[in-house]
């Protein structure tokens, strides 16, 4: 039985709004089926994996986070999951959407990744976010795909102190080579890679009101990409009273 149900409520743009109920019971994961293929895919298109944050205790799927340090070609830090794609997502019947996915977050090159800094949620929250999002579809019998937004709680709260983002959207990254977006495993399985882009509350509201395309138009006008920047412009705020 799905524990993540669509209500009869839709956004002003007409998209269904989903609400959590209880998650599924704890289930031991079956192991990372495509770990080597994903690691090779990251190495080939983003750069060598510097280290992996291995999950010590896992529920349903084993989520590890691969860290790619800045390179000359890509001068920022990447976080990329493996393990989310071990299970198919509960996609709508006959929908032409990916059933297997992994996630990525892009961080500034000076983001602190050491153990001591991770004691402070202001540095750790992107890792917590990517792991939570990777497990979400399997714990709640749902799916994640292009343009999906997820608030941080109900009501939504900032991810950490001094962080004004309180939700996120899934998009294809614009800062990776096209070949990175999909990884073909075999005839029956292809993995899609989505970027997690944190959002301000006004941007979440704009997406619900006008749709993901409108939000992306604002992103383009303000030159906002998928790298986390706590000081970036707020694409959802009114300018001189106009949207």
N, C-alpha and C positions, 0 to 999 in steps of 0.2 A: 504494500500500500504506500503510495506517495505521501511524504510528510511535508511537501512543499506545494501548496495548492494555489491555483489561480482563483481569485474571487470574481464576482461579476463587475468589479470596479475596473475601469480603464482610465488611463491618463487623458488629459485634454487633447493630446495628439492622437488618441485612439489605441495606444498600446496597452495590453493587459498588465495589470499590476499584481505581482505575486506576493504572498505573505507566508512567512515561516510558521509552521506548527512544530510539533516535536520532531527532533531528528531521529534517525534510525538508531537502534541499539548498537553498542560497540561491537565491531566485527574485526577479527584479525586480518590484516592485509595478506594478499597472496604473493607479495614480493614485486620488485620492479621489473616488469617484463621487458621493457624496451630501454633499459638504462644505458646500455652501450651504444645503441643507435642514436639516442638523444644526445649523449655526450659527444659522439663523433660529429653529429649535426652542428652542435654548438661550436666545436673546434673548427670545423670547416668554414663556417659562415661568420662567426662573431669574433673568434680568437680563442686561444688556449684557455681551458678551465683552470683557474688558479687554485681553487679549493672547492669543497662541497660541504655544505652544512647538512650533515646526516641526521635524520630524525631518529631519536632514540625510542620513543613510544609512539606507535602509529595506530590510527583508527580507520578501518575500511580500506584506505590506500596509504602506501608509504610514500610520503612527500619529502624529497630532498631538494635542496636549493643549490644550484651551481653558480659559482661566482666567476665572472670574467672581468679581469682588471682592464683599465684603459689601454688602448693601443693607439698607434699613430692614425690608423684608419678610423677608429671609433674611440674618441677621447672621453669616455665615460665608463661607469661601472654597470655591468648587467647582472641581474638576478634572474635565473631561469629555472623553472621547476622540472622535475622528472617524477613520474608516478601517478599524476592526475590521469594520464591517458591509459593507465592499466585497465580501467573499467570504462565502458561506454556510458555517455550521459543519457538521461531520459529525455531525448529529443521528441518533438511532436511527430506523430505518425506521418510518414510520407513527406516530411519536411526536408528540403535540400539544404541541410546545415551539417556542420561537422559533428560527429558523435564522440570523437576523441580529441582532447585538447591539452595543451600545456600553456603556462603563463610566463610572462616576462615583465620585469620592472627595470627601468633605466634610471640610474642615479648619477649625480654629479661626481666628477673624478675625486673630489676630496671628502666624499662621504666616509664616515668612520665605520669600520667593520671589525674592529678588535673586540675581544671578549669583554673588556672593561667598559667600553663605550656601549655595548649592547645591554648593560645593566640599566641604561637610561633609555626609556621608551622613545625619546625623541630621535634616537638613532636606530632603534630596533624595529619601529613600527612598519617599515616596508616589508621586512622579512615576515612579521606576523601576518600582515595583510595578504601577501602572496600565498602563504601556506593556508590561511583560512579560505581564501577564494578557491584554491585548488581542490580543497576537500568539500566545499559547499555543495556542488551538484550531486555528489555521491551520498552525502549525509541527508539530503532533503529531497531526493528523487526528482531533481530538476535538471536544467541545463544552462550553460552559459555560452554566449556567442556574440557576434558583432553588435555593438551598440547597447548591450545590456548594462544597466546601471544597478549598483548595489549600495544602499546607504549603510553607514556604520551604526547599526542598531535602529530601534524604533522607540522614541525619536532618535534621529541621527546625532552622533556626538563626534567631536574631533578625534583623530587617531591618536594624538598625543598632545601633551602640553606644548604651547607655542606653535601648534600646527592647526591651520584653519580648514584643512580638507576634512570632510566628514562623509565622503562617499567616493565612488569610483565608477569608471566606465571602461568597458573592454573594446579595444580597437586593434586593427592591424598596426604594428609599429611602422612609422615612416622613416626610422633611422637604421633599418636593417636591409640587407640585400633581399630582393624579391624571392630568391630561392630559399630563404630561411622560413618563410611563412608556412610552408607545408613540408611534412616529412612522410614519404610513402614507406610503410613498413612491409606490406605485402598486398596482395590483390584485394583483401577485404578491409585493410586498416590503413588509414591515413591520419596523421596527427596535425592539427592546426595550432599555430602558435599565436596567442593574442597578447597585446600589451595592456597592462593595467595602468590607467591614467587617473590619478586622484582628482577629485572635483571639490570645488567650494559649494556651499549649500545653494547659492544662487544659480550655479551651473546645473546642479541636479534638478532644480525647479524648472529651469529653461528647457532641459531635455524632456521632462515630463509634459511640459506645456506645448512645446513646439516640435519636439522630435530630435533625434541624434543629428540629422543632417543640418539643422539650424545651429546646433551647438558647434558642429565642426566648421561651419561658415564663420562663426565668431572666432574659433581657434585660429583659422587661417588668417583672418584680418589682424589678429593680435600676435601672429607668429608663435603660437603655442604648439609645442610638439609633445612627445610622450616622455621626455625627461622630467623627473620630479624637480620642481623649483618652487620652494615655499614662498618666494617673493614674486612669482609670475603674476601677470594681470589676471583679474577676475572677469572671464568672458560672459558671466551671467549678470553683471551689474549694469544698471541703466547709466547712460551717459547724457547728462543734461535733461533728464526726464524722459528720454527716448530709449526704446529697446533696439 
